[in-house]
C-alpha cells in the first residue's frame, strides 16, 4: 500500500509518499481501506514537530478518516468486512490502509459521502464543544468568528447561526467572507483593511461582542480582548497565525470577561458522555440536511504535502480532504 510518511520533522514539503507493507489486524482490531482523510491544522504542527503528541517515526499524519473495513481481527463481532465506517485516531490516516482498535470505529450510513464523513468530526466537534460547553452561547448573543472560512471557523459560523446567535465573520479577503455569508454570517469584517476592534464596536453600538471564536491567535488577539462585551468570552481555539499571543491581564478584568481554552481532544477523553451527546446531535443535524460541511479542496494521496500547505498558508476554504485512489 502507499502511505504519506514523515521521516524527519519539517515543513509539509518534507513528506514523502512510499510503498509500505499492508498492516494486519490483531485481536480486537480491524483494517480499514481508507477512502478519504480529513486534513487539519494539528497535522501541520505534528509534521513540524510542534504538536504536543509526537509519534514514533516514520509515521503518516491524518487523524480522521472514512472508508471500508477490509479485514477483521479475532474477537471482533460487531463489525464486518465491507462495512462503511469512520474512525478518528491520532495519526495514520494519510495512507491506503490503517489498522485501528475496533472500539474506535463508527459505522456510517450509506447516505453519508466518504468525503463529508472524513470532514466533519474534528471541525464541527471542536466548534460545537467550544460554543456549547465552553462559551455556553445563548440565542440572541453576538458571536465573532475569526478565520471564518477555514475548517473550524466555517463550522463555528454555521453552528453559531443554528444556535441562534448573531454571527459576525472575520477573514482576510472577500472570497472567504463570501463563503461565510453563504453559511449564515449576517455581517463581515475584512481585518486586512479595517480595524477589527473599531469595526466590531461600530457594529454593536459600542457594546462589543458576547463571544469571540479565535483559531488564529497572533496580533489580532489584543483586538479581540478589546472587542469583548461585558462578561464576554474569548475562546482560544488555536494559533494558525503561528504566533501564540500574550494577553494583557487587565483587559479581561475591566470587562468581567473570560479567556476560555478549548481542547476538544482532551474533552473527548475526559467527558465522554457529553462528547457522545454532542456527536449524536451533530449526526442528527447532518443527516437531516441541517449542516452542510464545505469540502473546498480534494487532493490525491501523492499531493499530501500540498494539502497541508493549503492549511499552512491559510488558504483553506472549508475543509481540505485527501482522497485515495
N, C-alpha and C positions, 0 to 999 in steps of 0.2 A: 504494500500500500504506500501511498505518498503522504508525506506529512511536512508541514512548515516547522522548521526547527530553529531554536535559539541555542547556539553553541558558545556564545560569549555575549556579555551584556553590551548593549549599544543601541543605536537608532534602529527604527524598523527596517532600514535597508540592509542591516546585518543578517536578517533572517534568510535561511536557505530552504529550498524545497527538495527533499530527497526521498528515495525509496527506503522504507524500513520494514522489518518483519511485521506481519499482522499479529496482533496480540490475541491470546487465547483466554477465555473467561475461566476463572476458577470457581470454587464453590460459592454460591450466593452472588454471583456476578453475571452480567450479560455483556455481549458485544453489540455495539450499535454501528450500523453502516450510516455514517453521517451524511445528511443531505444539505444542511445549512448550518452555519456557525455565526452567531452574532459577534460583532466586534465592539469592544467597549474601551473607554479610556484607561481603566486599570490594566488592560492588556499592553498598552503602550508603556505604562510605568513598569510592568513586570519585565518586558523585554529590555528596558534600560537599567534594570536592577534597582529601581526606585520604589518598588511596591513593598508593603510590609511582609508579604509572603514571597519567598524565593525558592522555586522548585529546583530539584537537582537537575543539572544539565546532562545531556541535551533535553530540552522539553519543547512541547508545542504550546503556544498560547491559545486562548479561546476558552471562555468559561461557560458559555451557554450554547446548546446545540440541539438540533432536531434530526430525526432520521428513522431508520427501521432496525429493529432487532434482527440480527442475522446469526446469533449463536447464544445459547443459554447454558449456564453452568449448573452443576449439581445443586439440588435443593431449591431451585427457583421454580415456584409453582404458579405464581400469579401473572407471569409474563410469558410470551411465546414468540417464536420466530415469525417474522413478518409484521409484527405489531408496530404501528406508528407511535413514536414516543418523543418526549422532550427530556432533556437532562441538563442539570446545572452542576458543574464541578469547578474546581479552582483553575484548571488548565487542561489542555489536551484536545480542545475542540477543533483546531485547525489541522485536521487530518482526515483521511478517508474512513478510518475506523477508530473506535475507542472502547476500552473495557472499563465498566463502572459498576459499583455496587447496585444490585437490583433495587435496593431501597431508595436510591437516588433518582429512579426513573419514573416518569409520569406519562401514562398513555394520553395521546391527543386524539380528538375526534377527526373523522375524515374531512369535515368541513373546514378544518384549520390548515392553512397553507404552511408548508415547511418553512418558508422564509419568515412569515409572521410568527410562527412558533418559536423561532430562534431569535426573534427581535423584541419580544415583549417583556420578559420577566425581569431582567436587570434594570431596564429603564423605567418601566411602569411600576415595578416593585419598589424601587428606590423612591420614585416621586410620590407614590401613594402613601408609603410609610412616612415620608417627610411631611406631607400635608395633613395626613390623618392623625398619626400618633405624636409627631414632634411639634408641629405648628398648631394642631387642633383647630384648623381653619374652620370658620363658620360662614354660612350663607350671608352674602352681603358685604363681607370683608374684601379688602383690596389686596391683590397678590401681584407682586412684581417678579417676573421671571427673567433672569439673565441667561445668556446663551440660549435664547428661546427657540432656535431652530435646530439645535443639536438633539441627540437621542433623549437624554434625560430632560432637557429643557422643554422640548416639544411635548413630551409626556406630561410634564407639570402643567403646561398651558391647557392641554385637553382635560386633564383631571381637575384642575382648578375651576374651569368652566362648569364641568359636570357637578362639582361640589358646591356650586352657587356663588363663587367668588367673581368679583370684577377683576379681570386679568389684564395687566399691562405687560407687554412683551418688550424686551430689550435685546438688541443684537447689533452686529457690526456692519450690516448692509441691508439694502432694501429688499433684495431677493429673499433673505432669511426672514425679514419681517413680513413679507407677503405670505410666506408659508405659515407663520404664526397666526396671521389673520384668518387663514383658512381653517385653523384649528380652534378658533373662537376668541382670540385676543381682541378686546374691544379698543385698545389704544396701543400704540407702538412708539418706541424710542430708538433711534439710531445713535448709540452712545459714542460713535466716532465723530459725530457732527455737532452734538449739543451736550450740555452738562446734564448728566444723569440726575444729580441731586436737584438742580433747579427745575428741570422739566417735570420730575415727579412732584415736587412741591406745587408747581403750577397746575398740574392735572388734578391734584387732590385739594385744591383750595388752601394750600399751606399746611395741611394736616399730616402729610406723609402717608405711607402705606402700612397696612397691618402686618403683612408677611412678605419677606423677600426670599426668593429661592436662588441661591448663588452657587453654581457649579464652576465658576470662573476664577474667583479669587483675584489676587493681584491688585492693581492700582484702583480698581473700582470698589474695593471693599470699604474704604473710608467713606465714599459717596453713599454706599448702601446704608451704613450706620447713620449717616446724617439725613437719609431719606425716610427713616422709620417714623411711624406714628407713635403716640404714647402707648406703651405696652406692646410695641411691635415685636415681631420675632424674625430674626435673621437666620435663615437655615444655611449652614455650612455644608455643602454637598461635595465639593472637590475643588481642584486648582488647575483647571485646564489652561490657564494662562502660564503655568509653570512657576508662578510665584506664590508662596504662602505668606499672606499678609499678617501684620501685627496690628491688633485692634487697640485704638485709644480707649482705655477703660472708662474714661469719664463720659463718653457718649452714651453707652447703654445706661449708665447711672442717671443721667439727666432726663432720659426718656422713659425710665422704668422699663427698659426693653431687655430682650433676651437674645444672646447669641447661642444658637442651638446646633449642636453637632448631629449629623445624620450619617450613621454607619449601618447601611442596610444589611450587609453581610453578617455582622455580629448580631443584629436584630433577628435574622432568620434562625440563628442557633440558640440565642438566649430566650427568645419569646416565641416559641414555635406555634403555639395556639393562635396568637394574634397574627402571626405571619400567614398561617394557614387560612385564617378568615379573610385576610387581605387578598390572598391568591384566589380563593373561591369567588370573591366579589369581582375581581378583575376578569376572571374567566367568564363569569356570567355576562358581564358587560360586553366583553369581546365577542362572544358567540351570539349575543343579541344584536350585534352591529352598532353598539353604543360607543365603542372605542375602535379607532381605525389607525393602527400603527403605520407610520410612514416609513417605508424602506426606500431610502433615497439613493443608495449605491449598492449594487450587487457585483461582486468580482469573483473570478475563479481562484482556486487554491494557489495557483502559481503566481498570483498577484497579491498574496497575503501582506507583503510589505507595503504595497501601495494602499491597501485597505486601511492599515494602521496609520499610514502617513496622512490620510484624509482627516483622521481624528487629531493627529499631532499638529497639523496645520490649521486646525479649527475650521475645516471646510465642510464638515458633515451637515447634511440636510436630513434630519430624522436619523434613521438607523443605517449603519453600514453592515452588510452581510456578505460572508463568503459562501459561495455555493459550490458544492462538489460536482464532479462530472456525473 
